[in-house]
Amino acid sequence: MLPKPKKRWTPSLWASWKPFGIGEQYPNNYWEVRKKDLYQAFSVLNHFYYLFAT
């Protein structure tokens, strides 16, 4: 039987005060980073699709 979840506030699970992980080693703005290379990402995905779909 599973233990009952604790019904209290857990600040460790809250979002950070730093937007996009500023000052972190890896920022959390993957959409803006990949927006520049959208054509390259699309061509890579199409290549793998045609490679494994046939």
PDB file of N, CA, C and O in Angstrom:
ATOM      1  N   MET A   1       0.838  -1.180   0.000  1.00  0.00           N
ATOM      2  CA  MET A   1       0.000   0.000   0.000  1.00  0.00           C
ATOM      3  C   MET A   1       0.886   1.248   0.000  1.00  0.00           C
ATOM      4  O   MET A   1       1.899   1.304   0.697  1.00  0.00           O
ATOM      5  N   LEU A   2       0.495   2.225  -0.777  1.00  0.00           N
ATOM      6  CA  LEU A   2       1.272   3.450  -0.887  1.00  0.00           C
ATOM      7  C   LEU A   2       1.025   4.355   0.310  1.00  0.00           C
ATOM      8  O   LEU A   2      -0.080   4.394   0.851  1.00  0.00           O
ATOM      9  N   PRO A   3       2.064   5.088   0.724  1.00  0.00           N
ATOM     10  CA  PRO A   3       1.852   6.033   1.822  1.00  0.00           C
ATOM     11  C   PRO A   3       1.028   7.221   1.338  1.00  0.00           C
ATOM     12  O   PRO A   3       1.083   7.597   0.167  1.00  0.00           O
ATOM     13  N   LYS A   4       0.272   7.797   2.247  1.00  0.00           N
ATOM     14  CA  LYS A   4      -0.548   8.954   1.900  1.00  0.00           C
ATOM     15  C   LYS A   4       0.349  10.162   1.643  1.00  0.00           C
ATOM     16  O   LYS A   4       1.338  10.361   2.348  1.00  0.00           O
ATOM     17  N   PRO A   5       0.009  10.975   0.632  1.00  0.00           N
ATOM     18  CA  PRO A   5       0.811  12.173   0.389  1.00  0.00           C
ATOM     19  C   PRO A   5       0.645  13.183   1.521  1.00  0.00           C
ATOM     20  O   PRO A   5      -0.416  13.295   2.135  1.00  0.00           O
ATOM     21  N   LYS A   6       1.714  13.904   1.772  1.00  0.00           N
ATOM     22  CA  LYS A   6       1.673  14.924   2.821  1.00  0.00           C
ATOM     23  C   LYS A   6       0.974  16.163   2.282  1.00  0.00           C
ATOM     24  O   LYS A   6       1.326  16.669   1.217  1.00  0.00           O
ATOM     25  N   LYS A   7      -0.006  16.645   3.013  1.00  0.00           N
ATOM     26  CA  LYS A   7      -0.772  17.811   2.581  1.00  0.00           C
ATOM     27  C   LYS A   7      -0.247  19.052   3.279  1.00  0.00           C
ATOM     28  O   LYS A   7      -0.870  19.583   4.199  1.00  0.00           O
ATOM     29  N   ARG A   8       0.895  19.495   2.830  1.00  0.00           N
ATOM     30  CA  ARG A   8       1.450  20.736   3.361  1.00  0.00           C
ATOM     31  C   ARG A   8       2.229  21.426   2.250  1.00  0.00           C
ATOM     32  O   ARG A   8       2.486  20.845   1.195  1.00  0.00           O
ATOM     33  N   TRP A   9       2.589  22.644   2.499  1.00  0.00           N
ATOM     34  CA  TRP A   9       3.285  23.437   1.499  1.00  0.00           C
ATOM     35  C   TRP A   9       4.703  22.925   1.334  1.00  0.00           C
ATOM     36  O   TRP A   9       5.381  22.628   2.318  1.00  0.00           O
ATOM     37  N   THR A  10       5.152  22.821   0.092  1.00  0.00           N
ATOM     38  CA  THR A  10       6.518  22.396  -0.192  1.00  0.00           C
ATOM     39  C   THR A  10       7.189  23.455  -1.066  1.00  0.00           C
ATOM     40  O   THR A  10       7.093  23.396  -2.292  1.00  0.00           O
ATOM     41  N   PRO A  11       7.863  24.415  -0.452  1.00  0.00           N
ATOM     42  CA  PRO A  11       8.498  25.483  -1.229  1.00  0.00           C
ATOM     43  C   PRO A  11       9.572  24.981  -2.188  1.00  0.00           C
ATOM     44  O   PRO A  11       9.890  25.670  -3.157  1.00  0.00           O
ATOM     45  N   SER A  12      10.134  23.814  -1.949  1.00  0.00           N
ATOM     46  CA  SER A  12      11.166  23.305  -2.853  1.00  0.00           C
ATOM     47  C   SER A  12      10.602  22.977  -4.228  1.00  0.00           C
ATOM     48  O   SER A  12      11.362  22.893  -5.193  1.00  0.00           O
ATOM     49  N   LEU A  13       9.293  22.790  -4.345  1.00  0.00           N
ATOM     50  CA  LEU A  13       8.672  22.475  -5.627  1.00  0.00           C
ATOM     51  C   LEU A  13       8.137  23.708  -6.341  1.00  0.00           C
ATOM     52  O   LEU A  13       7.614  23.587  -7.449  1.00  0.00           O
ATOM     53  N   TRP A  14       8.246  24.862  -5.757  1.00  0.00           N
ATOM     54  CA  TRP A  14       7.729  26.081  -6.359  1.00  0.00           C
ATOM     55  C   TRP A  14       8.641  26.554  -7.477  1.00  0.00           C
ATOM     56  O   TRP A  14       9.789  26.121  -7.582  1.00  0.00           O
ATOM     57  N   ALA A  15       8.126  27.439  -8.306  1.00  0.00           N
ATOM     58  CA  ALA A  15       8.914  28.018  -9.384  1.00  0.00           C
ATOM     59  C   ALA A  15       9.958  28.974  -8.815  1.00  0.00           C
ATOM     60  O   ALA A  15       9.815  29.492  -7.708  1.00  0.00           O
ATOM     61  N   SER A  16      10.988  29.190  -9.583  1.00  0.00           N
ATOM     62  CA  SER A  16      12.084  30.042  -9.152  1.00  0.00           C
ATOM     63  C   SER A  16      11.744  31.517  -9.358  1.00  0.00           C
ATOM     64  O   SER A  16      10.906  31.859 -10.193  1.00  0.00           O
ATOM     65  N   TRP A  17      12.398  32.380  -8.595  1.00  0.00           N
ATOM     66  CA  TRP A  17      12.236  33.819  -8.763  1.00  0.00           C
ATOM     67  C   TRP A  17      13.017  34.317  -9.973  1.00  0.00           C
ATOM     68  O   TRP A  17      12.778  35.424 -10.454  1.00  0.00           O
ATOM     69  N   LYS A  18      13.950  33.505 -10.465  1.00  0.00           N
ATOM     70  CA  LYS A  18      14.785  33.916 -11.590  1.00  0.00           C
ATOM     71  C   LYS A  18      14.110  33.509 -12.903  1.00  0.00           C
ATOM     72  O   LYS A  18      13.933  32.315 -13.148  1.00  0.00           O
ATOM     73  N   PRO A  19      13.731  34.467 -13.749  1.00  0.00           N
ATOM     74  CA  PRO A  19      13.102  34.096 -15.017  1.00  0.00           C
ATOM     75  C   PRO A  19      14.100  33.444 -15.961  1.00  0.00           C
ATOM     76  O   PRO A  19      15.236  33.903 -16.079  1.00  0.00           O
ATOM     77  N   PHE A  20      13.687  32.392 -16.626  1.00  0.00           N
ATOM     78  CA  PHE A  20      14.491  31.653 -17.601  1.00  0.00           C
ATOM     79  C   PHE A  20      15.772  31.091 -17.006  1.00  0.00           C
ATOM     80  O   PHE A  20      16.692  30.763 -17.755  1.00  0.00           O
ATOM     81  N   GLY A  21      15.867  30.970 -15.704  1.00  0.00           N
ATOM     82  CA  GLY A  21      17.052  30.389 -15.095  1.00  0.00           C
ATOM     83  C   GLY A  21      18.286  31.255 -15.251  1.00  0.00           C
ATOM     84  O   GLY A  21      19.379  30.734 -15.473  1.00  0.00           O
ATOM     85  N   ILE A  22      18.135  32.568 -15.140  1.00  0.00           N
ATOM     86  CA  ILE A  22      19.276  33.480 -15.286  1.00  0.00           C
ATOM     87  C   ILE A  22      20.304  33.160 -14.209  1.00  0.00           C
ATOM     88  O   ILE A  22      19.969  33.051 -13.029  1.00  0.00           O
ATOM     89  N   GLY A  23      21.539  33.014 -14.619  1.00  0.00           N
ATOM     90  CA  GLY A  23      22.610  32.674 -13.694  1.00  0.00           C
ATOM     91  C   GLY A  23      22.811  31.178 -13.544  1.00  0.00           C
ATOM     92  O   GLY A  23      23.758  30.746 -12.886  1.00  0.00           O
ATOM     93  N   GLU A  24      21.939  30.378 -14.143  1.00  0.00           N
ATOM     94  CA  GLU A  24      22.087  28.930 -14.095  1.00  0.00           C
ATOM     95  C   GLU A  24      23.044  28.492 -15.200  1.00  0.00           C
ATOM     96  O   GLU A  24      23.373  29.270 -16.095  1.00  0.00           O
ATOM     97  N   GLN A  25      23.482  27.248 -15.128  1.00  0.00           N
ATOM     98  CA  GLN A  25      24.381  26.746 -16.155  1.00  0.00           C
ATOM     99  C   GLN A  25      23.630  26.538 -17.473  1.00  0.00           C
ATOM    100  O   GLN A  25      24.163  26.823 -18.545  1.00  0.00           O
ATOM    101  N   TYR A  26      22.397  26.043 -17.391  1.00  0.00           N
ATOM    102  CA  TYR A  26      21.584  25.823 -18.576  1.00  0.00           C
ATOM    103  C   TYR A  26      20.314  26.663 -18.462  1.00  0.00           C
ATOM    104  O   TYR A  26      19.502  26.409 -17.572  1.00  0.00           O
ATOM    105  N   PRO A  27      20.117  27.652 -19.328  1.00  0.00           N
ATOM    106  CA  PRO A  27      18.910  28.468 -19.239  1.00  0.00           C
ATOM    107  C   PRO A  27      17.678  27.671 -19.659  1.00  0.00           C
ATOM    108  O   PRO A  27      17.794  26.649 -20.336  1.00  0.00           O
ATOM    109  N   ASN A  28      16.502  28.141 -19.256  1.00  0.00           N
ATOM    110  CA  ASN A  28      15.260  27.440 -19.551  1.00  0.00           C
ATOM    111  C   ASN A  28      14.511  28.037 -20.732  1.00  0.00           C
ATOM    112  O   ASN A  28      13.305  27.825 -20.853  1.00  0.00           O
ATOM    113  N   ASN A  29      15.178  28.765 -21.596  1.00  0.00           N
ATOM    114  CA  ASN A  29      14.499  29.385 -22.729  1.00  0.00           C
ATOM    115  C   ASN A  29      14.826  28.634 -24.017  1.00  0.00           C
ATOM    116  O   ASN A  29      15.370  29.205 -24.962  1.00  0.00           O
ATOM    117  N   TYR A  30      14.490  27.355 -24.040  1.00  0.00           N
ATOM    118  CA  TYR A  30      14.811  26.529 -25.199  1.00  0.00           C
ATOM    119  C   TYR A  30      14.055  26.983 -26.439  1.00  0.00           C
ATOM    120  O   TYR A  30      14.579  26.873 -27.547  1.00  0.00           O
ATOM    121  N   TRP A  31      12.829  27.492 -26.277  1.00  0.00           N
ATOM    122  CA  TRP A  31      12.049  27.903 -27.441  1.00  0.00           C
ATOM    123  C   TRP A  31      12.727  29.066 -28.158  1.00  0.00           C
ATOM    124  O   TRP A  31      12.803  29.069 -29.386  1.00  0.00           O
ATOM    125  N   GLU A  32      13.217  30.049 -27.416  1.00  0.00           N
ATOM    126  CA  GLU A  32      13.879  31.177 -28.055  1.00  0.00           C
ATOM    127  C   GLU A  32      15.204  30.759 -28.674  1.00  0.00           C
ATOM    128  O   GLU A  32      15.593  31.278 -29.720  1.00  0.00           O
ATOM    129  N   VAL A  33      15.882  29.844 -28.049  1.00  0.00           N
ATOM    130  CA  VAL A  33      17.168  29.393 -28.585  1.00  0.00           C
ATOM    131  C   VAL A  33      16.946  28.632 -29.884  1.00  0.00           C
ATOM    132  O   VAL A  33      17.659  28.853 -30.863  1.00  0.00           O
ATOM    133  N   ARG A  34      15.965  27.739 -29.900  1.00  0.00           N
ATOM    134  CA  ARG A  34      15.730  26.914 -31.077  1.00  0.00           C
ATOM    135  C   ARG A  34      15.003  27.665 -32.187  1.00  0.00           C
ATOM    136  O   ARG A  34      14.972  27.191 -33.322  1.00  0.00           O
ATOM    137  N   LYS A  35      14.420  28.817 -31.890  1.00  0.00           N
ATOM    138  CA  LYS A  35      13.712  29.579 -32.910  1.00  0.00           C
ATOM    139  C   LYS A  35      14.672  30.016 -34.011  1.00  0.00           C
ATOM    140  O   LYS A  35      14.276  30.124 -35.172  1.00  0.00           O
ATOM    141  N   LYS A  36      15.913  30.265 -33.663  1.00  0.00           N
ATOM    142  CA  LYS A  36      16.903  30.685 -34.643  1.00  0.00           C
ATOM    143  C   LYS A  36      17.222  29.561 -35.622  1.00  0.00           C
ATOM    144  O   LYS A  36      17.441  29.815 -36.807  1.00  0.00           O
ATOM    145  N   ASP A  37      17.250  28.343 -35.146  1.00  0.00           N
ATOM    146  CA  ASP A  37      17.639  27.206 -35.969  1.00  0.00           C
ATOM    147  C   ASP A  37      16.445  26.327 -36.304  1.00  0.00           C
ATOM    148  O   ASP A  37      16.562  25.103 -36.341  1.00  0.00           O
ATOM    149  N   LEU A  38      15.301  26.945 -36.548  1.00  0.00           N
ATOM    150  CA  LEU A  38      14.088  26.179 -36.801  1.00  0.00           C
ATOM    151  C   LEU A  38      14.201  25.370 -38.092  1.00  0.00           C
ATOM    152  O   LEU A  38      13.767  24.218 -38.138  1.00  0.00           O
ATOM    153  N   TYR A  39      14.775  25.956 -39.134  1.00  0.00           N
ATOM    154  CA  TYR A  39      14.929  25.237 -40.402  1.00  0.00           C
ATOM    155  C   TYR A  39      15.826  24.022 -40.228  1.00  0.00           C
ATOM    156  O   TYR A  39      15.529  22.949 -40.754  1.00  0.00           O
ATOM    157  N   GLN A  40      16.909  24.180 -39.502  1.00  0.00           N
ATOM    158  CA  GLN A  40      17.829  23.063 -39.286  1.00  0.00           C
ATOM    159  C   GLN A  40      17.156  21.960 -38.474  1.00  0.00           C
ATOM    160  O   GLN A  40      17.310  20.781 -38.793  1.00  0.00           O
ATOM    161  N   ALA A  41      16.424  22.319 -37.448  1.00  0.00           N
ATOM    162  CA  ALA A  41      15.734  21.321 -36.635  1.00  0.00           C
ATOM    163  C   ALA A  41      14.681  20.595 -37.465  1.00  0.00           C
ATOM    164  O   ALA A  41      14.526  19.380 -37.337  1.00  0.00           O
ATOM    165  N   PHE A  42      13.956  21.320 -38.313  1.00  0.00           N
ATOM    166  CA  PHE A  42      12.944  20.696 -39.160  1.00  0.00           C
ATOM    167  C   PHE A  42      13.581  19.725 -40.146  1.00  0.00           C
ATOM    168  O   PHE A  42      13.043  18.642 -40.375  1.00  0.00           O
ATOM    169  N   SER A  43      14.709  20.092 -40.729  1.00  0.00           N
ATOM    170  CA  SER A  43      15.360  19.204 -41.690  1.00  0.00           C
ATOM    171  C   SER A  43      15.903  17.950 -41.011  1.00  0.00           C
ATOM    172  O   SER A  43      15.859  16.868 -41.596  1.00  0.00           O
ATOM    173  N   VAL A  44      16.410  18.076 -39.794  1.00  0.00           N
ATOM    174  CA  VAL A  44      16.899  16.904 -39.063  1.00  0.00           C
ATOM    175  C   VAL A  44      15.751  15.961 -38.745  1.00  0.00           C
ATOM    176  O   VAL A  44      15.878  14.748 -38.913  1.00  0.00           O
ATOM    177  N   LEU A  45      14.626  16.513 -38.285  1.00  0.00           N
ATOM    178  CA  LEU A  45      13.472  15.668 -37.974  1.00  0.00           C
ATOM    179  C   LEU A  45      12.934  14.976 -39.221  1.00  0.00           C
ATOM    180  O   LEU A  45      12.565  13.803 -39.161  1.00  0.00           O
ATOM    181  N   ASN A  46      12.884  15.680 -40.347  1.00  0.00           N
ATOM    182  CA  ASN A  46      12.427  15.056 -41.587  1.00  0.00           C
ATOM    183  C   ASN A  46      13.376  13.963 -42.035  1.00  0.00           C
ATOM    184  O   ASN A  46      12.938  12.924 -42.529  1.00  0.00           O
ATOM    185  N   HIS A  47      14.654  14.180 -41.871  1.00  0.00           N
ATOM    186  CA  HIS A  47      15.638  13.172 -42.256  1.00  0.00           C
ATOM    187  C   HIS A  47      15.420  11.885 -41.465  1.00  0.00           C
ATOM    188  O   HIS A  47      15.411  10.797 -42.040  1.00  0.00           O
ATOM    189  N   PHE A  48      15.244  12.004 -40.157  1.00  0.00           N
ATOM    190  CA  PHE A  48      15.024  10.814 -39.336  1.00  0.00           C
ATOM    191  C   PHE A  48      13.678  10.171 -39.640  1.00  0.00           C
ATOM    192  O   PHE A  48      13.546   8.950 -39.568  1.00  0.00           O
ATOM    193  N   TYR A  49      12.680  10.981 -39.977  1.00  0.00           N
ATOM    194  CA  TYR A  49      11.370  10.418 -40.304  1.00  0.00           C
ATOM    195  C   TYR A  49      11.471   9.556 -41.560  1.00  0.00           C
ATOM    196  O   TYR A  49      10.995   8.421 -41.583  1.00  0.00           O
ATOM    197  N   TYR A  50      12.097  10.105 -42.610  1.00  0.00           N
ATOM    198  CA  TYR A  50      12.217   9.346 -43.852  1.00  0.00           C
ATOM    199  C   TYR A  50      13.183   8.180 -43.715  1.00  0.00           C
ATOM    200  O   TYR A  50      13.044   7.178 -44.416  1.00  0.00           O
ATOM    201  N   LEU A  51      14.142   8.294 -42.838  1.00  0.00           N
ATOM    202  CA  LEU A  51      15.106   7.221 -42.639  1.00  0.00           C
ATOM    203  C   LEU A  51      14.455   6.012 -41.982  1.00  0.00           C
ATOM    204  O   LEU A  51      14.713   4.876 -42.380  1.00  0.00           O
ATOM    205  N   PHE A  52      13.614   6.247 -40.977  1.00  0.00           N
ATOM    206  CA  PHE A  52      13.029   5.142 -40.224  1.00  0.00           C
ATOM    207  C   PHE A  52      11.623   4.771 -40.680  1.00  0.00           C
ATOM    208  O   PHE A  52      11.133   3.701 -40.317  1.00  0.00           O
ATOM    209  N   ALA A  53      10.959   5.614 -41.461  1.00  0.00           N
ATOM    210  CA  ALA A  53       9.594   5.310 -41.889  1.00  0.00           C
ATOM    211  C   ALA A  53       9.577   4.352 -43.078  1.00  0.00           C
ATOM    212  O   ALA A  53       8.590   3.648 -43.296  1.00  0.00           O
ATOM    213  N   THR A  54      10.658   4.323 -43.841  1.00  0.00           N
ATOM    214  CA  THR A  54      10.676   3.446 -45.021  1.00  0.00           C
ATOM    215  C   THR A  54      11.289   2.114 -44.724  1.00  0.00           C
ATOM    216  O   THR A  54      11.379   1.264 -45.610  1.00  0.00           O
TER     217      THR A  54
END
